């Protein structure tokens, strides 16, 4: 009777429509805020990514150096973005923000395929508010590609296993996505997990070897070979690419010290945000859900999803201990573990009250409190960590928006000399070549014998060697060393 009354209300009948709409709107707002306001700067890794992406030449795509072959799909996306929007926060970060948005939508869809709708929306909301997802989505580097490609490959595999109307199309899409994934270090282990699942799990083996169309598989392999051809030629020319793609360190690495560091990053609840990244990676509540998911993984056998998650994690854990910088690749399997935990909580509650409708409905209140607590605490840690943690804040460079704001205020026919240190000279040359605010920018790394220009903008270290008083000092919002650039105008300008 209670359930019949509930179904009469619009909010109940359209609850998932409301939830998905709210999810999409909140996700877009969070990503835009994270990309352009928090942190509002770029890291040294992002600056290097800009240099590599700008150097990629489509005409020479079969003769690229190793650093450009690895992550090539992302490099191409970022290169297009830089050509369209210049070396701005938008140009640097837009590919990651877009991939982050579609990664979240894809994750929600994947969770809907693997779990019930209520589990899917809960875990999706928790996932997109974690520090790891927000940091990866706003960073102008290839880390978000791990999440995007992993989710999309799993969706394709799931649609094939369900024998949907477009199963053959999904086979081809899956092969193409798998080929793109091969450009990413360690992603091959996700593909190996899927292959081993197809070999070991009875239902998956039946679908692959009995039901799959041979012609469609051949077409998928052909297209995948074309997509992977730059990688294949790159490996032939530079065999060391294989070592990097497999995640094998070029120098001896201490597995135990790396494992201890990773473990500390995940359980550092007493002293959060103590390093160059926001720690702990996940909040305490989410860690407990993940541990519950591990318990369910160990006690529930024989399903294809459990095979995939188990094999995948067994391959990744030792490799991440060798390469801690690739920890982003664990995001999707960890969220799938959290989904197992949430599914277990909800199903256990329903088993306690299989008939009582009041208990089934109002028993969701604790789950709602848990969801609100997890999301608010994650967003709060992300916001305050980037604003007030010195180690995190100082790892970002805020010069790009600072310079663009000043260049916009100058006359378009002005010529500018930009004096920066040698280490960042190449980055600012790319910035200068793609800006459209002034007539020209000449980038130098020495304050002696400066070229003639209407305006000189010099980093703080060079200010004492320029024999004239500055007309303006460009400052950031940092509490220390905020005076980043000194601006000098000649008398004529």
Secondary structure, DSSP 8 states (H G I E B T S, - for coil): -HHHHHHHSHHHHTHHHHHHHHHHHHHHHHHHHHHHTSS-SB-HHHHHHHHHHHH--GGGTTS--HHHHTTHHHHHHHHHHHHHH-SSHHHHHHHHHHHHHHHHHHHHHHHHHHS-HHHHHHHHHHHHTSHHHHHHHHSSSTHHHHHHHHHHHHHHHHHHHTT-TTHHHHHHHHHHHHHHHTTSTTTHHHHHHHHHHHHHSHHHHHIIIIIS-HHHHHHHHHHHHHHHHHHHHHHHH-THHHHHHTT--SS---HHHHHHHHHHHHH--SS-S-SSS-SSSS-HHHHHHHHHHHHHHHH--S-HHHHHHHHHHHHHHHHHHH-GGGGGGGHHHHHHHHHHHHHHHHHHHHHHTSS-HHHHHHTHHHHHHHHHHHHHHHHHHHHHHHHH-HHHHTTSB-HHHHHHHHHHHS-TT-EEEEE--GGGHHHHHHHHHH--SSSEEEEES-SSS----SEEEEEGGGGGGSSS--SEEEE-S-SSS-EEEEEEE-S--
